Amino acid sequence: MINQALTTDKISVITSSVADIVAHASFVDYVQSPESATPGKQNTAISSATTTDIVAAPAASTFRNLKFLSLRNTHASTSNTVTVQFNANGTLYELFKCTLLPGEELVCHEGVWFHFDANGGVYGATVALADPRVTTKVLLAAHSNSTTTARKSLILKPRTCRLARMSLSTI
């Protein structure tokens, strides 16, 4: 998630070409007094090489929590390099930058970035979820300890998944 706490905080995107980019943002606005949470959305169509605000600044006394952001290149043949940035009253912080080929999409879901190819596959390295440095002892039926009851058998196999690029910066 990306938090916008001030009336000068906004999210913008820099596009490098005329390839059409469709942006969708879903967020929740929190007001402290009287306490309330209001969902909201902002849709933006971009068709030029420019900087565009894609999530407006929150109102006074409002804290905005960006839950979901999608940038899709809908152009049939042209790529577009997109740079998502946090604008804190004119001070810019780059959150993510990538080139979107035709049909590709960049998604930020709860603060985790995903770059999807035109077929819906996620770009990223394949990593094992099981760490080979970690050892696991399995209690068999003849063994027990004070907190665990043994099971008949347990087989642990490493599984793989595609790792999404994650933003570790906190704003």
PyMOL commands that set and color helices and strands:
alter all, ss='L'
color gray80, all
select strands_A, chain A and resi 2-4+9-15+21-31+36-46+51-55+62-73+80-88+91-100+105-109+112-116+126-128+160-162
alter strands_A, ss='S'
color yellow, strands_A
deselect
rebuild
show_as cartoon
